[in-house]
């Protein structure tokens, strides 16, 4: 990898296949940070199946 070039690595897959462990190992290897995003975070108006916080939270 060219040290002057920036890269975006996307790790995607079903639940329970080791994405988090892989992301941690890659972040350690490349001395970088992890940005985590769940698809449901983008559905602001979706109330079913997204575990949205209550107004008290």
Secondary structure as the mmCIF struct_conf table of DSSP 4:
data_model
#
loop_
_struct_conf.conf_type_id
_struct_conf.id
_struct_conf.beg_label_comp_id
_struct_conf.beg_label_asym_id
_struct_conf.beg_label_seq_id
_struct_conf.end_label_comp_id
_struct_conf.end_label_asym_id
_struct_conf.end_label_seq_id
TURN_TY1_P TURN_TY1_P1 UNK A 3 UNK A 4
BEND BEND1 UNK A 5 UNK A 5
TURN_TY1_P TURN_TY1_P2 UNK A 15 UNK A 16
BEND BEND2 UNK A 17 UNK A 18
HELX_RH_AL_P HELX_RH_AL_P1 UNK A 19 UNK A 30
TURN_TY1_P TURN_TY1_P3 UNK A 31 UNK A 31
HELX_RH_3T_P HELX_RH_3T_P1 UNK A 39 UNK A 42
TURN_TY1_P TURN_TY1_P4 UNK A 44 UNK A 45
BEND BEND3 UNK A 48 UNK A 50
HELX_LH_PP_P HELX_LH_PP_P1 UNK A 52 UNK A 54
TURN_TY1_P TURN_TY1_P5 UNK A 55 UNK A 56
#
